[in-house]
Every structure is written in structure tokens, then in C-alpha cells.
């Protein structure tokens, strides 16, 4: 479980501030999951069951983020943006 997060300004965030950031990012993931399911722009061969399964998987990921259990690159970037207001451009190291 994520206990501390170092943002792009070098600040280490923990406690309630980190919980708020995780919740905000998880809320974004949940909203996106519901928006995708509602729009229903899936290919015609995708069944309702498959659509529901994709929704459930996305909501499970949001719950994992909320608990600090799933913090990959994209989630870390979103946490940083929530905490700093900056969307940091990341480039391939040469």
C-alpha cells in the first residue's frame, strides 16, 4: 500500500493529503469507466457481458488505486497532477 508519494516538486506527501489525492484519481477512473460504458462505442461484436466485465475490471482498478494498491506510471502521473497542478512532460532518456 502506498504510504508516501514524492511529487515533481520534490515534496513528499502522506497522510490525509495522500488519501485525498488517491480518492480524487480513483474518482476520475470511476467516472471514465462509467462514461465509456454509457457511451457504448464498442465494436458490434462485443457482447453486453464483455462490456459489463470491462466496466467491472475498470471499477476494480479504481478501488485498488483508492486503497493505494495500484499505482503505476499513469496513476502516479495523475497523482502528481492533482497535487501540483502540473502535467509534467516525460521524454525518453537518450
TIMAR-421469 format. One line per field, with one value per atom (N, C-alpha, C, CB): atom name; residue number from 1; x, y, z; residue in one letter. Coordinates in nm, 3 decimals, padded with zeros to 5 digits. Glycine has a CB too. Example, Ala and Ser with C-alpha at 12.3 -4.5 7.8 and 13.67 -1.06 7.14 Angstrom:
// TIMAR-421469
name = (N|CA|C|CB|N|CA|C|CB)
resi = (1|1|1|1|2|2|2|2)
xx = (01.319|01.230|01.320|01.131|01.285|01.367|01.290|01.408)
yy = (-00.569|-00.450|-00.330|-00.447|-00.225|-00.106|00.003|-00.060)
zz = (00.780|00.780|00.780|00.905|00.708|00.714|00.787|00.572)
resn = (A|A|A|A|S|S|S|S)
//
This chain:
// TIMAR-421469
name = (N|CA|C|CB|N|CA|C|CB|N|CA|C|CB|N|CA|C|CB|N|CA|C|CB|N|CA|C|CB|N|CA|C|CB|N|CA|C|CB|N|CA|C|CB|N|CA|C|CB|N|CA|C|CB|N|CA|C|CB|N|CA|C|CB|N|CA|C|CB|N|CA|C|CB|N|CA|C|CB|N|CA|C|CB|N|CA|C|CB|N|CA|C|CB|N|CA|C|CB|N|CA|C|CB|N|CA|C|CB|N|CA|C|CB|N|CA|C|CB|N|CA|C|CB|N|CA|C|CB|N|CA|C|CB|N|CA|C|CB|N|CA|C|CB|N|CA|C|CB|N|CA|C|CB|N|CA|C|CB|N|CA|C|CB|N|CA|C|CB|N|CA|C|CB|N|CA|C|CB|N|CA|C|CB|N|CA|C|CB|N|CA|C|CB|N|CA|C|CB|N|CA|C|CB|N|CA|C|CB|N|CA|C|CB|N|CA|C|CB|N|CA|C|CB|N|CA|C|CB|N|CA|C|CB|N|CA|C|CB|N|CA|C|CB|N|CA|C|CB|N|CA|C|CB|N|CA|C|CB|N|CA|C|CB|N|CA|C|CB|N|CA|C|CB|N|CA|C|CB|N|CA|C|CB|N|CA|C|CB|N|CA|C|CB|N|CA|C|CB|N|CA|C|CB|N|CA|C|CB|N|CA|C|CB|N|CA|C|CB|N|CA|C|CB|N|CA|C|CB|N|CA|C|CB|N|CA|C|CB|N|CA|C|CB|N|CA|C|CB|N|CA|C|CB|N|CA|C|CB|N|CA|C|CB|N|CA|C|CB|N|CA|C|CB|N|CA|C|CB|N|CA|C|CB|N|CA|C|CB|N|CA|C|CB|N|CA|C|CB|N|CA|C|CB|N|CA|C|CB|N|CA|C|CB|N|CA|C|CB|N|CA|C|CB|N|CA|C|CB|N|CA|C|CB|N|CA|C|CB|N|CA|C|CB|N|CA|C|CB|N|CA|C|CB|N|CA|C|CB|N|CA|C|CB|N|CA|C|CB)
resi = (1|1|1|1|2|2|2|2|3|3|3|3|4|4|4|4|5|5|5|5|6|6|6|6|7|7|7|7|8|8|8|8|9|9|9|9|10|10|10|10|11|11|11|11|12|12|12|12|13|13|13|13|14|14|14|14|15|15|15|15|16|16|16|16|17|17|17|17|18|18|18|18|19|19|19|19|20|20|20|20|21|21|21|21|22|22|22|22|23|23|23|23|24|24|24|24|25|25|25|25|26|26|26|26|27|27|27|27|28|28|28|28|29|29|29|29|30|30|30|30|31|31|31|31|32|32|32|32|33|33|33|33|34|34|34|34|35|35|35|35|36|36|36|36|37|37|37|37|38|38|38|38|39|39|39|39|40|40|40|40|41|41|41|41|42|42|42|42|43|43|43|43|44|44|44|44|45|45|45|45|46|46|46|46|47|47|47|47|48|48|48|48|49|49|49|49|50|50|50|50|51|51|51|51|52|52|52|52|53|53|53|53|54|54|54|54|55|55|55|55|56|56|56|56|57|57|57|57|58|58|58|58|59|59|59|59|60|60|60|60|61|61|61|61|62|62|62|62|63|63|63|63|64|64|64|64|65|65|65|65|66|66|66|66|67|67|67|67|68|68|68|68|69|69|69|69|70|70|70|70|71|71|71|71|72|72|72|72|73|73|73|73|74|74|74|74|75|75|75|75|76|76|76|76|77|77|77|77|78|78|78|78|79|79|79|79|80|80|80|80|81|81|81|81|82|82|82|82|83|83|83|83|84|84|84|84|85|85|85|85|86|86|86|86|87|87|87|87|88|88|88|88|89|89|89|89|90|90|90|90|91|91|91|91|92|92|92|92|93|93|93|93|94|94|94|94)
xx = (00.084|00.000|00.088|-00.096|00.053|00.129|00.110|00.085|00.221|00.217|00.269|00.299|00.356|00.415|00.428|00.554|00.420|00.435|00.519|00.296|00.621|00.707|00.664|00.858|00.619|00.572|00.688|00.471|00.656|00.759|00.831|00.698|00.778|00.845|00.935|00.742|00.941|01.026|00.960|01.148|00.833|00.762|00.714|00.643|00.727|00.677|00.540|00.776|00.442|00.305|00.265|00.208|00.198|00.149|00.022|00.258|-00.029|-00.145|-00.269|-00.113|-00.346|-00.475|-00.462|-00.546|-00.356|-00.337|-00.318|-00.215|-00.244|-00.227|-00.358|-00.117|-00.432|-00.563|-00.655|-00.627|-00.657|-00.740|-00.698|-00.731|-00.568|-00.519|-00.556|-00.367|-00.538|-00.574|-00.724|-00.535|-00.805|-00.950|-00.988|-01.022|-00.925|-00.955|-00.921|-00.879|-00.805|-00.765|-00.857|-00.618|-00.891|-00.983|-01.120|-00.998|-01.166|-01.293|-01.288|-01.327|-01.175|-01.159|-01.167|-01.025|-01.099|-01.104|-01.246|-01.010|-01.319|-01.457|-01.545|-01.513|-01.533|-01.613|-01.584|-01.585|-01.458|-01.421|-01.480|-01.269|-01.475|-01.530|-01.680|-01.504|-01.753|-01.897|-01.927|-01.963|-01.849|-01.869|-01.846|-01.774|-01.744|-01.716|-01.832|-01.585|-01.880|-01.991|-02.119|-02.015|-02.143|-02.264|-02.260|-02.283|-02.142|-02.131|-02.154|-01.994|-02.109|-02.129|-02.078|-02.277|-01.955|-01.894|-01.812|-01.805|-01.852|-01.782|-01.812|-01.821|-01.725|-01.749|-01.873|-01.626|-01.939|-02.067|-02.054|-02.126|-01.937|-01.921|-01.898|-01.805|-01.882|-01.859|-01.993|-01.788|-02.001|-02.128|-02.151|-02.129|-02.276|-02.310|-02.232|-02.462|-02.216|-02.141|-01.995|-02.148|-01.936|-01.797|-01.786|-01.745|-01.884|-01.886|-01.896|-02.004|-01.984|-02.001|-01.875|-02.121|-01.810|-01.685|-01.576|-01.639|-01.568|-01.469|-01.498|-01.471|-01.625|-01.663|-01.622|-01.815|-01.653|-01.619|-01.467|-01.673|-01.391|-01.245|-01.194|-01.181|-01.250|-01.209|-01.245|-01.275|-01.361|-01.403|-01.317|-01.551|-01.276|-01.187|-01.052|-01.168|-01.003|-00.877|-00.891|-00.836|-01.001|-01.024|-01.021|-01.159|-01.081|-01.079|-00.936|-01.168|-00.857|-00.718|-00.638|-00.653|-00.664|-00.598|-00.639|-00.634|-00.767|-00.818|-00.748|-00.970|-00.718|-00.650|-00.498|-00.688|-00.448|-00.303|-00.233|-00.243|-00.308|-00.253|-00.210|-00.353|-00.255|-00.222|-00.181|-00.342|-00.051|-00.001|00.109|00.051|00.065|00.158|00.191|00.102|00.255|00.302|00.189|00.370|00.081|-00.029|-00.093|-00.134|-00.112|-00.171|-00.078|-00.202|00.051|00.147|00.144|00.290|00.134|00.127|00.001|00.130|-00.110|-00.235|-00.227|-00.354|-00.165|-00.146|-00.063|-00.078|00.043|00.129|00.050|00.251|-00.032|-00.110|-00.211|-00.182|-00.272|-00.366|-00.295|-00.434|-00.177|-00.105|-00.037|-00.003|00.011|00.089|00.018|00.219|-00.080|-00.146|-00.068|-00.168|00.045|00.132|00.123|00.277|00.112|00.121|00.263|00.011|00.345|00.487|00.506|00.567|00.575|00.609|00.724|00.648|00.707|00.810|00.863|00.754|00.992|01.056|01.147|01.136|01.167|01.257|01.399|01.249|01.467|01.606|01.696|01.649|01.787|01.877|02.010|01.897)
yy = (-00.119|00.000|00.124|00.000|00.220|00.344|00.427|00.423|00.458|00.536|00.678|00.468|00.694|00.825|00.840|00.842|00.963|00.992|01.118|01.008|01.109|01.225|01.290|01.185|01.416|01.484|01.543|01.594|01.600|01.653|01.775|01.688|01.833|01.945|01.897|02.044|01.766|01.709|01.697|01.790|01.737|01.727|01.585|01.826|01.537|01.405|01.424|01.329|01.356|01.368|01.237|01.403|01.249|01.131|01.168|01.075|01.074|01.101|01.140|01.210|01.232|01.270|01.332|01.367|01.406|01.469|01.362|01.565|01.257|01.148|01.073|01.051|01.050|00.984|01.065|00.967|01.195|01.281|01.270|01.427|01.269|01.258|01.123|01.278|01.016|00.882|00.875|00.774|00.931|00.931|01.010|00.987|01.124|01.207|01.134|01.340|01.069|00.995|00.875|00.948|00.805|00.691|00.737|00.620|00.852|00.907|00.934|01.037|00.985|01.008|00.877|01.079|00.773|00.642|00.587|00.543|00.601|00.553|00.626|00.568|00.758|00.838|00.796|00.989|00.779|00.737|00.600|00.733|00.508|00.374|00.380|00.284|00.456|00.469|00.544|00.542|00.645|00.720|00.631|00.842|00.548|00.456|00.359|00.379|00.303|00.206|00.273|00.141|00.395|00.466|00.503|00.592|00.548|00.586|00.467|00.647|00.350|00.225|00.234|00.189|00.280|00.292|00.167|00.418|00.056|-00.069|-00.121|-00.174|-00.206|-00.272|-00.360|-00.356|-00.384|-00.456|-00.599|-00.458|-00.660|-00.799|-00.812|-00.863|-00.701|-00.705|-00.724|-00.576|-00.828|-00.861|-00.770|-01.009|-00.766|-00.689|-00.743|-00.695|-00.873|-00.935|-00.889|-01.089|-00.880|-00.834|-00.687|-00.854|-00.608|-00.466|-00.452|-00.391|-00.531|-00.527|-00.575|-00.612|-00.675|-00.726|-00.619|-00.855|-00.547|-00.438|-00.329|-00.379|-00.296|-00.197|-00.243|-00.170|-00.367|-00.421|-00.419|-00.565|-00.453|-00.453|-00.310|-00.513|-00.214|-00.075|-00.023|00.013|-00.060|-00.017|-00.083|-00.050|-00.207|-00.274|-00.202|-00.423|-00.161|-00.086|00.044|-00.057|00.114|00.239|00.212|00.303|00.101|00.066|00.038|-00.056|-00.028|-00.055|00.075|-00.147|00.169|00.299|00.368|00.387|00.367|00.431|00.377|00.409|00.247|00.185|00.198|00.038|00.259|00.275|00.146|00.328|00.053|-00.077|-00.086|-00.184|00.005|00.002|00.142|-00.049|00.167|00.298|00.280|00.377|00.262|00.252|00.389|00.163|00.392|00.515|00.617|00.486|00.576|00.668|00.721|00.599|00.635|00.678|00.775|00.557|00.746|00.836|00.973|00.777|00.973|01.100|01.177|01.074|01.108|01.174|01.224|01.078|01.147|01.193|01.321|01.083|01.321|01.439|01.559|01.413|01.539|01.649|01.701|01.604|01.611|01.653|01.734|01.530|01.689|01.752|01.883|01.658|01.892|02.009|02.100|01.965|02.045|02.121|02.118|02.264|02.051|02.045|01.910|02.075|01.914|01.791|01.788|01.786|01.707|01.700|01.624|01.636|01.685|01.617|01.520|01.720|01.397|01.296|01.252|01.175|01.254|01.220|01.099|01.338|01.029|00.915|00.962|00.839|00.896|00.931|00.880|00.874|00.964|00.923|00.880|01.035)
zz = (00.000|00.000|00.000|00.122|-00.081|-00.092|00.034|-00.217|00.099|00.223|00.201|00.331|00.100|00.070|-00.081|00.139|-00.126|-00.269|-00.283|-00.339|-00.366|-00.390|-00.521|-00.395|-00.513|-00.634|-00.713|-00.598|-00.827|-00.917|-00.861|-01.050|-00.754|-00.688|-00.574|-00.635|-00.556|-00.453|-00.317|-00.440|-00.307|-00.179|-00.158|-00.174|-00.037|-00.001|00.064|00.094|00.008|00.055|00.122|-00.064|00.236|00.306|00.383|00.403|00.458|00.543|00.465|00.640|00.523|00.466|00.327|00.559|00.304|00.173|00.064|00.175|00.096|00.001|-00.019|00.048|00.088|00.078|-00.014|00.219|00.002|-00.084|-00.229|-00.038|-00.254|-00.391|-00.451|-00.395|-00.376|-00.425|-00.454|-00.323|-00.366|-00.388|-00.512|-00.266|-00.532|-00.649|-00.779|-00.642|-00.781|-00.901|-00.921|-00.890|-00.815|-00.826|-00.876|-00.689|-00.829|-00.877|-01.027|-00.802|-01.075|-01.220|-01.297|-01.250|-01.246|-01.312|-01.314|-01.242|-01.203|-01.198|-01.298|-01.057|-01.301|-01.395|-01.539|-01.376|-01.571|-01.705|-01.739|-01.720|-01.645|-01.668|-01.697|-01.546|-01.618|-01.640|-01.770|-01.522|-01.801|-01.926|-02.048|-01.932|-02.043|-02.154|-02.171|-02.131|-02.061|-02.069|-02.118|-01.931|-02.072|-02.113|-02.261|-02.029|-02.308|-02.449|-02.540|-02.477|-02.496|-02.569|-02.713|-02.569|-02.729|-02.862|-02.896|-02.869|-02.840|-02.864|-03.005|-02.759|-03.055|-03.183|-03.170|-03.227|-03.281|-03.278|-03.227|-03.416|-03.237|-03.192|-03.041|-03.266|-02.970|-02.826|-02.756|-02.776|-02.675|-02.609|-02.487|-02.566|-02.443|-02.322|-02.202|-02.295|-02.198|-02.089|-02.089|-02.100|-02.206|-02.217|-02.176|-02.360|-02.214|-02.176|-02.025|-02.246|-01.965|-01.820|-01.748|-01.778|-01.807|-01.749|-01.755|-01.824|-01.865|-01.877|-01.774|-02.021|-01.755|-01.655|-01.516|-01.660|-01.483|-01.351|-01.328|-01.336|-01.431|-01.420|-01.397|-01.548|-01.467|-01.450|-01.311|-01.557|-01.261|-01.128|-01.020|-01.104|-01.044|-00.951|-00.946|-00.990|-01.062|-01.067|-00.988|-01.214|-01.004|-00.930|-00.780|-00.970|-00.736|-00.593|-00.546|-00.567|-00.629|-00.593|-00.581|-00.698|-00.670|-00.663|-00.533|-00.786|-00.503|-00.381|-00.255|-00.370|-00.256|-00.142|-00.150|-00.134|-00.257|-00.274|-00.312|-00.148|-00.370|-00.405|-00.551|-00.376|-00.634|-00.776|-00.819|-00.861|-00.817|-00.854|-00.958|-00.729|-01.081|-01.191|-01.246|-01.301|-01.360|-01.420|-01.442|-01.552|-01.505|-01.535|-01.408|-01.621|-01.311|-01.185|-01.112|-01.096|-01.112|-01.049|-01.117|-01.054|-01.248|-01.322|-01.282|-01.475|-01.269|-01.229|-01.084|-01.245|-00.996|-00.859|-00.858|-00.773|-00.935|-00.941|-00.992|-01.031|-01.094|-01.149|-01.047|-01.278|-00.972|-00.868|-00.761|-00.805|-00.720|-00.610|-00.648|-00.556|-00.772|-00.812|-00.912|-00.872|-00.981|-01.087|-01.216|-01.044|-01.216|-01.335|-01.402|-01.297|-01.534|-01.614|-01.669|-01.731|-01.610|-01.644|-01.773|-01.532|-01.867|-01.992|-01.965|-02.104|-02.004|-01.983|-02.118|-01.902|-02.130|-02.256|-02.238|-02.309|-02.345|-02.346|-02.319|-02.480|-02.227|-02.197|-02.308|-02.059|-02.352|-02.460|-02.406|-02.560)
resn = (X|X|X|X|X|X|X|X|X|X|X|X|X|X|X|X|X|X|X|X|X|X|X|X|X|X|X|X|X|X|X|X|X|X|X|X|X|X|X|X|X|X|X|X|X|X|X|X|X|X|X|X|X|X|X|X|X|X|X|X|X|X|X|X|X|X|X|X|X|X|X|X|X|X|X|X|X|X|X|X|X|X|X|X|X|X|X|X|X|X|X|X|X|X|X|X|X|X|X|X|X|X|X|X|X|X|X|X|X|X|X|X|X|X|X|X|X|X|X|X|X|X|X|X|X|X|X|X|X|X|X|X|X|X|X|X|X|X|X|X|X|X|X|X|X|X|X|X|X|X|X|X|X|X|X|X|X|X|X|X|X|X|X|X|X|X|X|X|X|X|X|X|X|X|X|X|X|X|X|X|X|X|X|X|X|X|X|X|X|X|X|X|X|X|X|X|X|X|X|X|X|X|X|X|X|X|X|X|X|X|X|X|X|X|X|X|X|X|X|X|X|X|X|X|X|X|X|X|X|X|X|X|X|X|X|X|X|X|X|X|X|X|X|X|X|X|X|X|X|X|X|X|X|X|X|X|X|X|X|X|X|X|X|X|X|X|X|X|X|X|X|X|X|X|X|X|X|X|X|X|X|X|X|X|X|X|X|X|X|X|X|X|X|X|X|X|X|X|X|X|X|X|X|X|X|X|X|X|X|X|X|X|X|X|X|X|X|X|X|X|X|X|X|X|X|X|X|X|X|X|X|X|X|X|X|X|X|X|X|X|X|X|X|X|X|X|X|X|X|X|X|X|X|X|X|X|X|X|X|X|X|X|X|X|X|X|X|X|X|X|X|X|X|X|X|X)
//
